[in-house]
Amino acid sequence: MPIVNVKLLEGRSDDQLKDLVSEVTQAVEKTTGANKEAIQIVIEEMKASHYGVAGVRKSDQ
């Protein structure tokens, strides 16, 4: 049972997230041979103020 965790900054539409789940599921099914019924996708959206790169929050850029 593959479990895929996706972390990204908030701001995507519901349709974009729906497409992401579908496309990632298809990729995992194709590359691992797992049944799509067993593939789980977990999306975690982060606020820009909760994510930083090189010491700077994304919300401050």
C-alpha distances in whole Angstrom, upper triangle without the diagonal:
4,6,10,13,16,20,23,26,27,29,27,27,25,25,24,21,20,21,19,15,16,17,14,12,14,14,11,11,14,13,10,11,7,8,9,9,5,6,7,11,13,17,19,23,26,29,31,33,30,29,32,32,35,36,37,35,34,36,39,39
4,6,10,13,16,19,23,24,26,24,25,23,23,22,19,18,18,16,13,14,14,11,10,12,12,8,9,12,11,9,10,7,9,9,10,7,5,6,8,11,14,17,20,23,27,28,30,27,26,28,29,32,33,33,32,30,33,36,35
4,7,10,13,16,20,21,23,21,22,21,21,20,16,16,17,14,12,14,14,11,10,13,13,10,12,15,14,12,14,11,12,11,12,9,6,5,6,7,11,13,17,19,23,25,27,24,23,25,26,29,30,30,28,27,29,32,32
4,6,10,13,17,18,20,18,20,18,19,17,14,15,15,11,10,12,12,8,9,12,11,9,12,14,13,12,15,13,14,12,13,11,8,6,5,6,8,11,14,17,20,22,24,21,20,22,23,26,27,27,25,24,26,29,29
4,7,10,13,15,17,16,18,17,18,16,13,15,15,12,11,14,14,10,12,15,14,12,15,18,17,16,18,16,18,16,16,14,11,9,6,5,6,8,11,13,17,18,20,17,16,19,20,23,24,24,22,21,23,26,26
4,7,10,12,14,13,15,15,16,13,10,13,13,9,9,13,12,10,12,15,14,13,16,18,17,18,20,18,20,17,18,17,13,11,7,6,5,6,8,11,14,16,18,16,14,17,18,21,22,22,19,18,20,23,23
4,7,9,12,12,15,15,17,14,12,15,15,12,12,16,15,13,16,18,17,17,20,22,21,21,24,22,23,21,22,20,17,14,11,8,6,5,6,7,11,12,14,12,11,13,14,18,19,18,16,14,16,19,19
4,6,9,9,12,14,15,12,11,14,14,11,13,16,16,14,17,19,18,19,22,23,23,24,26,25,26,23,24,23,19,17,13,11,8,7,5,6,9,9,12,11,9,12,13,17,18,17,14,12,14,17,16
4,7,8,12,14,16,13,12,16,16,14,16,19,18,17,20,23,22,22,25,27,26,27,30,28,29,26,27,26,23,20,16,14,10,8,5,5,6,6,10,9,8,11,13,16,17,15,12,9,10,14,14
4,6,9,11,13,11,10,14,15,14,15,18,19,18,21,23,23,23,26,28,28,29,31,29,29,26,27,26,23,20,16,14,10,9,5,5,6,7,11,10,11,14,16,20,20,17,14,11,11,15,16
4,7,9,12,10,10,13,14,14,16,18,19,19,21,23,23,25,27,28,29,30,32,30,30,27,28,28,25,22,18,16,13,12,8,9,9,10,13,14,14,16,18,22,22,19,16,13,13,16,16
4,7,8,6,7,10,11,10,13,15,15,16,18,20,20,22,24,25,26,27,29,27,27,24,25,25,22,20,16,15,11,12,9,11,12,13,16,16,16,19,20,24,25,22,19,16,16,19,19
4,5,5,6,9,10,11,13,14,15,17,18,20,21,23,24,26,27,28,29,28,27,23,24,25,22,20,17,16,13,14,12,14,15,16,19,20,20,22,24,28,28,26,22,19,19,23,22
4,5,5,6,9,10,11,12,14,15,17,18,20,21,23,24,26,27,28,26,25,21,21,23,20,18,15,14,12,13,12,15,16,18,21,21,21,24,26,30,30,28,25,22,22,26,25
4,5,5,6,9,10,11,12,14,15,17,18,20,21,23,24,26,26,25,24,20,21,22,20,18,15,16,14,16,15,18,19,21,24,24,24,26,28,31,32,30,27,24,24,28,27
4,5,5,6,9,10,10,12,14,15,16,18,20,21,22,24,25,24,23,19,21,22,19,17,14,14,12,14,13,16,17,18,22,21,21,23,24,28,29,27,24,21,22,25,24
4,5,5,6,9,10,10,12,14,15,16,18,20,21,22,23,21,21,17,18,19,16,14,11,11,8,11,10,14,16,17,21,20,19,22,24,27,28,26,23,21,21,25,25
4,5,5,6,9,10,11,13,14,16,17,19,20,21,22,20,19,15,16,17,15,13,11,12,10,13,14,17,19,21,24,23,23,26,27,31,32,30,27,24,25,29,28
4,5,5,6,8,10,11,12,14,15,16,18,20,20,19,18,15,17,18,15,14,12,13,12,15,15,19,21,22,26,25,24,26,27,31,32,30,28,25,26,29,28
4,5,5,6,8,10,11,12,14,15,16,18,19,18,18,14,16,17,13,12,9,11,9,12,13,16,19,20,23,22,21,23,24,27,29,27,25,22,24,27,26
4,6,5,6,9,10,11,12,14,15,16,17,15,15,11,13,13,10,9,6,9,8,12,14,17,20,22,25,23,22,25,26,29,31,30,27,25,26,29,29
4,6,5,6,9,10,11,12,14,15,16,14,13,10,12,13,10,11,9,12,12,16,17,21,23,25,28,27,26,28,29,32,34,33,30,28,29,32,31
4,5,5,6,9,10,11,12,14,15,14,14,11,14,15,12,12,10,13,13,17,18,21,24,25,28,27,25,27,27,30,32,31,29,26,28,31,30
4,5,5,6,8,10,11,12,13,12,13,10,13,13,9,10,8,11,11,14,16,19,22,23,26,25,23,25,25,28,30,30,28,25,27,30,29
4,5,5,6,9,10,10,11,10,9,7,9,10,6,8,7,11,12,16,18,22,25,26,29,27,26,28,29,32,34,33,31,29,30,34,33
4,6,5,6,9,10,10,10,10,7,11,12,9,11,11,15,16,19,21,24,28,29,32,30,28,31,30,34,36,35,33,31,33,36,34
4,5,5,6,8,10,10,11,10,13,13,10,12,12,15,16,19,21,24,27,28,31,29,27,29,28,31,33,33,31,29,31,34,33
4,5,5,6,7,7,9,8,11,10,8,10,10,13,15,18,21,24,27,28,31,29,27,29,28,31,33,33,32,30,32,35,34
4,6,6,5,5,6,6,10,9,8,11,12,16,18,21,24,27,30,31,34,32,30,32,32,35,37,37,35,33,35,38,37
4,6,6,8,9,9,13,13,11,14,15,19,20,24,26,29,32,33,36,34,32,33,33,35,38,38,36,34,37,39,38
4,6,8,11,11,15,14,12,15,15,18,20,23,25,28,31,32,35,33,30,32,31,33,36,36,35,33,36,38,37
4,5,9,10,13,11,10,13,15,18,20,23,26,28,32,33,35,33,31,33,32,34,37,37,36,34,37,39,38
4,6,9,12,11,10,14,16,19,22,25,28,31,34,35,38,36,34,36,35,38,40,40,39,37,40,42,41
4,6,8,7,7,11,13,17,20,23,26,29,32,34,36,34,32,34,34,37,39,39,37,36,38,41,40
4,5,6,7,11,13,17,20,23,26,29,33,35,37,35,34,36,36,39,41,41,39,37,39,42,42
4,5,5,8,11,14,17,21,23,27,30,32,35,32,31,34,34,37,39,39,36,34,36,40,39
4,6,8,11,14,17,21,24,27,30,33,35,33,32,35,36,39,40,40,37,36,37,41,40
4,6,10,13,16,20,23,26,30,32,34,31,31,33,34,37,38,38,36,35,36,40,39
4,7,10,13,17,20,23,26,28,31,28,27,30,31,34,35,35,33,31,33,36,36
4,7,10,13,16,20,23,25,28,25,24,27,28,32,33,32,30,28,30,33,33
4,6,10,13,16,20,22,24,22,21,24,25,28,29,29,26,25,26,30,30
4,7,10,13,17,19,21,18,18,21,23,26,27,26,24,22,24,27,27
4,6,10,13,16,18,16,15,19,20,24,24,23,21,19,20,24,24
4,6,10,13,15,12,12,16,18,21,22,21,18,16,17,21,21
4,7,9,12,10,10,14,16,20,20,18,15,14,14,18,18
4,6,8,6,7,11,14,17,17,15,12,11,11,15,16
4,5,5,7,10,13,17,16,14,10,9,8,12,13
4,5,5,8,11,14,13,10,7,5,5,8,10
4,6,8,11,14,12,9,6,6,5,8,10
4,7,11,13,12,10,7,8,8,11,13
4,7,10,10,8,6,6,8,10,11
4,7,6,5,4,6,8,9,10
4,5,5,6,7,11,11,10
4,6,8,10,13,12,11
4,7,10,12,10,11
4,6,8,7,7
4,5,5,7
4,5,5
4,6
4
